[in-house]
Amino acid sequence: MTQIIVVDDDNTNSSLIKMLLELDGFSVETCEDQTKAEKAATFDTKAFVIDCHLARGRSGLDLLRAIRAGETNAKTETAVIITSGDYRQEKESLESGANLFMLKPYPPNSLSETLTDLLAKGTATNE
């Protein structure tokens, strides 16, 4: 199974995303913050779905930058999708190395389809 890590401090949101992705055949681990996500990351992690705004004023972009800098156990080219309800986060997300920025709310099936497409490409560089 394809291992995905969902990072979101909203337990309801992360549980829903986990359920939907698991129905589509993904193996999903949820983490509420950067520290837990860094501990959960392995060489076999295929993708991250990271909320831009985490608890206690933390930014999901910090985790994205740590992944790209090789500061986690995940491969630096691991696919990363940043999500936010604020469209103004898109430019910084992409400049920081996200493969894709998704504006919330997005249709439930679009995340799974997007992950499948990203993983099929086998690349983590944004285009």
Steps between C-alpha positions, in 0.01 A plus 500: 500500500605855434588678825360853537546728800223754563603790724211705637424621852125465437428140603162495326656611172795261518274206593274571203796529261646177641174313451452623143859424397488154661182423303709571188773258606752727671661426836461818703653623822372821654713741700391818673833682488843519339679304773267200469517513121880504505498193728246321278691567177696212354686427179180325385279807547365582155322830569399758756178699512577793728267770625669837472377622839575274797438552872693745715581726206706236320511483124480185292753671274765438768443126462509533121835680519637235740401223255663678206816571706538131590427560868247214521524128427286546188668538163554866407302449179195359680179647361353778716159662470435812709139580584354823633183701510709807415587533129779745593709204622530350152802692372713441810396133511612438143818704544582292810482179296140380516391296200154643527291745699135410558254763617255379764233388474574268211281218367561178697612296200740763367766434765516129423506564125772761543714270715461219250607730216799640692622156599456368146730777376765382745628850555479753778603808310230754439445597142 
